[in-house]
Amino acid sequence: MTRKQRRLLLIGTGLGVLALAAFLVLSALKDSIVFFNSPTDVVEKNLKPGTRIRLGGLVQPGSVTRQNLDSRFDVTDGNNVIRVSYRGILPDLFREGQGVVAEGVIADKNSFVADVVLAKHDETYMPKEVADA
């Protein structure tokens, strides 16, 4: 075996090991790569109660109820609805019809207990100074 053949064999082996490592890492993280799951994703996957996920969608109009720090609201993607329970102060941008991402655990098939609620603003946002100009 010449030097050139040994070098090519070493480079080929190194690239193969690197590709295998990348495949193993990506397959282990396949569920964590998704930023959030929609209500339809949650229903279709039949996730077990206690599974930790991020749930995203729109806050269904007329579904928000608040009592002190306890809040309940429905998150929908237009096809399915999941009831979310949250204890804490909701973000300033949180309102009905607005996008939301909630992180927490599944309580049962149609309910979710959130630890963190993130409100998403729409893409048409414009600072007041720019709108006035």
N, C-alpha and C positions, 0 to 999 in steps of 0.2 A: 504494500500500500504506500503510495507516494504521499508527500507532505500535503499536496493540494487535495487529495482524496480524504485524508484524515481531517483536514480543516473543514471541508464541506460536510463530512459526516458529523463533526462536532457542532457545526452551525445548525444543521438539520435537526439533530437531536435536541439542541437547546430550544429551537423554535417549536418543536413538537411538545416539549415539556411546558413551555410558556403557554401554548394554545390549550393544553389540557388543564393547566392551573386556571386560566381565564374562564374556561367552560365550567369548571367546578364552582368557582366563585359566583358566576352569574346564575347557575342553576340553584345554588343555595339561597340566593337573594331574590329569586324571581318574584315573590310576593311582596317584598319590601321595596322594589323598584317603583311600583305604581304609587303615584302621589296620593290618590284617594280612590275609593270604590263608590260607585253610584248605588242607589237603592236597588236597582235591577240586578247589579252584580252581586249584591249581598243575598238577594232572594234566590238567584240562580245557583250560586255556589253552595247554598245550604250550610253556611258556616255554623259551627257549634257555639252554644252560649259560652261566654268567657273568652272568645277569640278577640284579640286586640287588633283593631283596624282604624283606618281613617275613612270617614263617611263624608261624601260631598254631594251637593246638589243645591236646589233652591228651597228657601223657607216657604212653605205653603201659606198663602194668604189666609188669615183668619184662624190660624192654628196656634198662635203664640199665647201661652198663659204664664203669668209670673206671680209668684207669691214669695215675698221677701227675696232670698237669694236662690230659691228653687224656680227653675224655668222648664217649660215643656213646649216643644214645637215639633212640627212635622217637616221632614226633609223629603223632597220629591225630585224625580228626574223626568216627570211627565208620564211615566209608566207605572211606577210603584212608589209607595209612601212608607217611610219608617219613622216611628215616633221616637224623639230624642229627649232624654231627661238630662238636665245639667244643673249643677249647684255651683254658683259663683256669679261674678259680675260679667255680663255679656259685653262684647266689644261695642264701641260707639257706632260702627258701621253696620251693626246687626239690625235688620228689619225684615218685615215680610216681603216676599218676592225677590229678595237679594240672595246672592250666592253665599254659601257657607261650607266650611270644612270642619267637621267635628272629629276629634280623636278620642277613642275610648274603647269600651268592650260591648259586645252584643249580649243583650239580656235574654232575648228570645227571637223568634223569627221576624217579628215586626217592631221590635223596640231596641233601643240603643242607649247606653249610659255613657255620657261624654265627660271626659276630664278636662279637655281643652276645646274651646270653640273659637274658630278663626273666621271672621267675616271677610268676604271678598268684595271689592268695589267693582263696579262695571267699567268697561273699557272706554266709556264716554266721559270719564271723570276729567274735569278741567278746573285748575285752581281759580279761585274767585277773581284774582287780579287779571288773569288772562281772559276770563269771561267778560269782565267789565271793559277791558280794552277792545 
